[in-house]
Amino acid sequence: MSVIVQARGVVKEFAAGDERLRVLHGIDLDVRAGELMLVVGPSGCGKTTLISILAGILSATEGAVRVGGRDLAGLSSGALAAFRRETVGFIFQQYNLLPSLTAAENAAVPLVARGERLSHAEKRARAMLERLGMGPHASKQPRQLSGGQMQRVAIARALVHDPAFIVCDEPTAALDAASGRTAMELLSDAARSPGRAVVVVTHDPRIYGFADRLAMMEDGRVTDVLDDPDSIRKLVH
Amino acid sequence: MGAIAWRMLTGDRAKYLGLVFGVAFAVMLMTQQASIFVGLMLRTAAQVIDVTDADLWVMDPRIIYVEETEPLPESALWRVRSVPGVDWATPFFKALSVARAPDGRLQQVFVLGVDDATLAGAPPRMLEGSVEDLRRPGAVVIDRVGALFIWPENGTEEKGAPRPSDIGRTLEMADRRATIVGTAEASAPFTTFPVVYTRYSEALRFAPPPRKPLSYILVRAKPGEDHAALAARIEAETGLKALTWRGFAWETIRYYLQRTGIPINFGITVVLGFVIGAAVVGQTFTIFVLENLRQFGALKAMGVANGTILRMVLLQGAAIGVLGFAIGIGMAAAFFEITSRTNVDLRGFFLVWQVAAGAAVAVALIILGSALLAIRRALVLDPAVVFRS
């Protein structure tokens, strides 16, 4: 199985007054094609910083990150933005849908950002929403949707431009159990597409069972990577 | 992303309308007040502007504005006529008089006496009768609104029914009977007194006669003659003051600008319009962008470049500016259109294109300033903000 995301010796430091605060201490991690990887760990352990670096939002202080065969080190902010536009799909805890746009328009945003006309992009977005069971709600605005429906719109937005890498930050944190399960099933299906990997940062043990592999983090380090379903299941209980 | 920016802007209808009408009212206030100010200043020079057949005005060197007449001796006219480059020079009389209507009503009027022979200085826009009728004994032409002031019971065309002719009516000025032989459209004078045109020789009878009767000399330059050079030549050869009509109008306007509180009062209102407009629009637009900061963060995370975010905010600002300006200018134009039709006291006030252009620049500054203030936060925003709950 090919590797979509490869991190080697990733270190991240932030300025804290006169001092440098190191939040990632040399992370090595591979995410393979067709895989849904969960990243878990206590708050402040560096999960969000790690996915921000893998997605090209933050740059690593040291180490190398390759996504889809592309080395992110040394890319300008413009090149990183272009990389994110082309290669990454995002799902956020707070959905971050544009409140004045319809579900279809929201889902179309990544296509519009790549230069497609809104009307054309909206057609493709409607087709994606249809696939995710959101067809009847495509013309509704976010305020008319439930949390689960908004997250499905966010998933459609993450998938619509067929990215190689999907990054999810606590996608079930604001959802009830049933909606969370539906969202994870959709993400699990998305991960099965050839040439795509999905990384989910979560605190929610209810969704551990969806993981193909589960990376455990603590104090800025990946302490273990579980790939055995039984081990993952034990973690749930 | 322009379509997305537009939808973001119009999605919050209350804020969108607040922004557009904030600009509109600022534009309305600035243009309406500035145009009234310009109209008022033009009124001060109305009698200079209305004399269209003379290139130069010659006067006593001490005169600094049109209302301040210092009579010239008759010999001045001959001296001016002898200056090379002068095609013709005619006397022009200007004085205040009191007109008495047959029913005893009194009204202060401006009496303008034009050259007996050529009628140079006569009103250019006759509404009724002919300028040539001024040659009849005791004949006067009165301005349309002046007649309305003296005989208001006859109504106005603005108020519906056509006003019956004023020709044949009589007035008494300086114990002399004057007969109206025509009405003319004259620019509204600053004091709003009616303007009565008559021949120079008649004017001396209709107004209290001064020791020296010649108020001004109107001069037409020979074809091809440079007006400024001719004015300088007249000044050098006669010791009098000579100005182009435009120069004299500006001297008069300048007098009112410098010696009265009018510009300060109107200036304060115009500046207040700008400041209030800038404050309302700036604050609302900044709040609008700040409230959308998380959305901009999400867009940046999804790969929308800073340049695109900048263009989106500028587009939103431009949309607000253009719509607000159009509505504000429309309201100001409607104000002048309606008031000029319904109230003769407000005639001569109109939306000046230079004022509209100035308001457009002011709106552009307000929008650009607000957008740049607001965009700064969006541009420095760390897209990783979207991963924080």
Boltz contact constraints between the chains, C-beta under 6 A:
constraints:
  - contact:
      token1: [A, 48]
      token2: [B, 387]
      max_distance: 6.0
  - contact:
      token1: [A, 52]
      token2: [B, 384]
      max_distance: 6.0
  - contact:
      token1: [A, 57]
      token2: [B, 301]
      max_distance: 6.0
  - contact:
      token1: [A, 57]
      token2: [B, 383]
      max_distance: 6.0
  - contact:
      token1: [A, 57]
      token2: [B, 384]
      max_distance: 6.0
  - contact:
      token1: [A, 58]
      token2: [B, 384]
      max_distance: 6.0
  - contact:
      token1: [A, 78]
      token2: [B, 305]
      max_distance: 6.0
  - contact:
      token1: [A, 81]
      token2: [B, 303]
      max_distance: 6.0
  - contact:
      token1: [A, 81]
      token2: [B, 305]
      max_distance: 6.0
  - contact:
      token1: [A, 84]
      token2: [B, 303]
      max_distance: 6.0
  - contact:
      token1: [A, 85]
      token2: [B, 303]
      max_distance: 6.0
  - contact:
      token1: [A, 90]
      token2: [B, 301]
      max_distance: 6.0
  - contact:
      token1: [A, 90]
      token2: [B, 302]
      max_distance: 6.0
  - contact:
      token1: [A, 92]
      token2: [B, 386]
      max_distance: 6.0
  - contact:
      token1: [A, 93]
      token2: [B, 389]
      max_distance: 6.0
  - contact:
      token1: [A, 96]
      token2: [B, 298]
      max_distance: 6.0
  - contact:
      token1: [A, 96]
      token2: [B, 386]
      max_distance: 6.0
  - contact:
      token1: [A, 98]
      token2: [B, 295]
      max_distance: 6.0
  - contact:
      token1: [A, 100]
      token2: [B, 7]
      max_distance: 6.0
  - contact:
      token1: [A, 100]
      token2: [B, 8]
      max_distance: 6.0
  - contact:
      token1: [A, 100]
      token2: [B, 11]
      max_distance: 6.0
  - contact:
      token1: [A, 101]
      token2: [B, 7]
      max_distance: 6.0
  - contact:
      token1: [A, 110]
      token2: [B, 302]
      max_distance: 6.0
  - contact:
      token1: [A, 112]
      token2: [B, 1]
      max_distance: 6.0
  - contact:
      token1: [A, 112]
      token2: [B, 4]
      max_distance: 6.0
  - contact:
      token1: [A, 113]
      token2: [B, 302]
      max_distance: 6.0
  - contact:
      token1: [A, 113]
      token2: [B, 303]
      max_distance: 6.0
  - contact:
      token1: [A, 113]
      token2: [B, 304]
      max_distance: 6.0
  - contact:
      token1: [A, 118]
      token2: [B, 3]
      max_distance: 6.0
  - contact:
      token1: [A, 169]
      token2: [B, 387]
      max_distance: 6.0
